Amino acid sequence: MHIGIVGLGLIGGSLALDWRQAGYTVTGVSRSSQTIAIAQERGVIDQGGTDLSLLHTCDVVVLCVPLDRLVTVAAAVCPHLQPNAILTDVGSVKVPVVQGITPLWPQFIGGHPMAGTADQGIQAAQSHLFRQRPYVLTPTAQTNPQQLAQLQTLVAELGARWLLCDPEIHDRAVAWISHLPIWVSAALLGAVAQESNPQIATLAQQLASSGWQDTTRVGGGNPELGVCLAQYNREPLLQSVLLSAGIGPHHCPDGTARPGCPHCLSPTHSHRAPSIPRQPHPTPRVLSYSHRTLGSQCLDVEL
């Protein structure tokens, strides 16, 4: 099987590494000739370049570009695909992507590997990034079962756990476990950065340990990613924000929210997912989110 990867960053490069090590031929396409050179030097791809026509012999093409460029890039890729080629992506929002690309290429199947690191670019690509991680595929009623089975096989080759669900269900689920945590974490970083007492700020920095790192890691990432997720998954994210804001009154027996009320926290202990292997994380950085709006409602966070 011949696999094409469009976009050789952390995710695209890591996919290419694993699939090439599994014996597949991998062609990489990037806007940067320097990225292609590094990918070839590292053995990430068999061949590559900046021309999308390189994809014309690929059986499967994976779009590994930023969320806000997926539909545009898909439109540019489609004229170069062979008629039965499978097109998929790695975007973390599925409804607008599936709705935007399927009319362009009926053999499109949405995908989302739930894995990553704080690093970016081809130099960050690594083997086994997806091992024992969820990898979601979002087929529709029009999806060819044989092509879906082919993608499932490729995902299994990564050592990942494939899951199938509707695009709408996917977006509501990731709003809870991925997109909302980014904004909550960013808000916490921003609040701490506003501490006006230098002594308190310095001591807080000195005291910060693993709990702080775990809580703020996702908020210290790429700010453009957080904004993009909010724009493309706006409604599910807003629903999650509104529901989470009411967690206190919902759990207090008398309908009130009181600081230190055990009824607000004790039920959440059982809601945590089973733990996954921990990996070391870099100290979060305070990045710049500035007054990003979600339609008529605003997540007003400055860090």
Secondary structure by P-SEA (a helix, b strand, c coil): cbbbbccccaaaaaaaaaaaaabbbbbbbbccaaaaaaaaaacccccccccccccccccbbbbcccccaaaaaaaaacccccccbbbbbbccccaaaaaacccccccbbbbbccccccccccccccccccccbbbbbbbcccccaaaaaaaaaaaaaacbbbbbbcaaaaaaaaaaccaaaaaaaaaaaaaaaacccaaaaaaaaaaccaaaaaacccccccaaaaaaaaaaacaaaaaaaaaaaaccccccccccccccccccccccccccccccbbbbbcccccccccccccccccccccc
